[in-house]
Amino acid sequence: MPIILTLSIKVFWVYYMLNEFYKSFEDRNRGSRNLIKDRLKQYLPFIEKLAQIYPHGKTFDLGCGRGEWLELMIEMSLEPYGVDIDEGMLQDCYALGLPASKADGVEYLKNLESESHIAITAFHVVEHISFDQLLDVVKESLRILKPGGLLILETPNPENIKVATSNFYLDPTHVRPIPSQLLSFVTEFYGFKRVKVLRLQESKEIHHSNAISISQVISGVSPDYSVVAQKDASD
């Protein structure tokens, strides 16, 4: 068999296996589409107000994966679009007819029109990119968002000991955990007017128990958190 043909087959096989591997990994470790879609609904109260001010407004989802957030935005009569670099993850988007394509999300942001979107989201993305790329995401998002628009960044929470010492490193594409104080500071530094940190899926027992066990300390703290940052606007 010619060397070029042999290399082409190997490249194709590695590409196919990586796509299949990561999608299977996400399905098992992050949760089903229904579970993730249900969790993402906690952000809808933030978006609903913007949807009233900007009917049919555009939203952009960086690293859209299987498209759960895109689906929620369509259900709210908004105009979402998403990109992801993983072809395997995008197969669900294609199958459901969701508006998504394969692209580098950080580079894609740089080509979006200024003050054109009401929300930019990145769910479990910032831990996959370099710090310089994170700064680009925040700076470009501020430019792209309409007045009052929202940037939502969700990521694993290193305040959770189990996440910080074990679960974070399950994903071979993770770069580094990002503390909430750092992520919130970045959005404030680059000009977002209001910034809120949400600690997600935290055990309710921690807040209602007088005697907290070691296991609750290790794994009960919210495994994920998000920073919700709002661009300045008039009242």
Protein Blocks (a to p, Z undefined) as FASTA:
>chain_A
ZZklmmmmmmmmmmmmmmmmmmmmmmmmnopfklmmmmmmmmmmmmmmmmmmmghiacdd
ehklnommmmmmmmnopacddddfblklmmmmmmnopacddddfklmmmmpcehkbfbdc
dehkllmpcfklmmmmmmmmmmmpcghiacddddddfkbmklmmmmmmmpmkbfbdcdfk
lmmmmmmmnopabdcdddehiafklmmcfbdcfklmmmmpcfbdcddddddddZZ
